Amino acid sequence: MGSLSIWHWLIVLLIVVLVFGTKKLKNMGGDVGGAVNEFKKAMKDGQISDETDKKGTTVEGEVTEKTKN
């Protein structure tokens, strides 16, 4: 039960390509890459908005409650 060899990985890759097809894999790769970029952007924007509000003052745990009219 050692580590998988290159032949095992090639067989797994072949099966994945046969099941999903190359076009579907390409689309999934693009979707995953886009999701990672959006996540990084959101994390960066979240850090900036958590540290300061629009007036430049520090905001710590401010909670607002929405009420229905």
C-alpha positions in Angstrom: 0.0 0.0 0.0 2.7 2.5 -1.0 2.2 5.8 -2.7 0.5 5.9 -6.1 2.8 5.7 -9.1 2.7 7.8 -12.2 0.7 5.0 -14.0 -2.0 5.1 -11.3 -2.4 8.9 -11.8 -2.5 8.6 -15.6 -5.3 6.0 -15.3 -7.2 8.2 -13.0 -6.8 11.2 -15.3 -7.9 9.1 -18.3 -11.1 8.0 -16.4 -11.8 11.6 -15.4 -11.4 12.8 -19.0 -13.7 10.0 -20.3 -16.4 10.7 -17.7 -16.4 14.5 -17.9 -14.9 15.2 -21.3 -12.2 17.8 -22.0 -14.6 20.7 -22.7 -16.4 20.2 -19.3 -13.0 19.9 -17.5 -11.9 23.2 -19.1 -15.0 25.0 -18.1 -14.8 23.6 -14.5 -11.1 24.7 -14.3 -12.1 28.2 -15.4 -15.0 28.3 -12.9 -12.8 27.2 -10.1 -10.1 29.8 -11.0 -12.7 32.5 -11.2 -14.2 31.5 -7.8 -10.7 31.6 -6.2 -10.1 35.1 -7.6 -13.4 36.3 -6.4 -12.8 34.8 -3.0 -9.4 36.6 -2.7 -10.9 39.9 -3.8 -13.7 39.5 -1.3 -11.3 38.7 1.5 -9.2 41.8 0.6 -12.2 44.0 0.4 -13.5 42.6 3.7 -10.3 43.4 5.5 -10.4 47.0 4.3 -14.0 47.6 5.1 -13.7 45.9 8.6 -10.7 48.2 9.5 -12.3 51.5 8.6 -15.6 52.9 7.6 -16.1 55.6 4.9 -15.2 58.4 7.4 -11.8 56.7 8.1 -12.7 55.8 11.7 -12.2 52.3 13.1 -15.4 50.2 13.3 -15.5 47.3 15.7 -18.4 45.0 15.7 -21.1 47.5 14.8 -24.4 45.8 14.2 -27.5 47.4 12.6 -30.9 45.9 12.8 -33.4 46.1 9.9 -37.0 46.6 10.7 -40.0 45.9 8.5 -42.5 48.8 8.0 
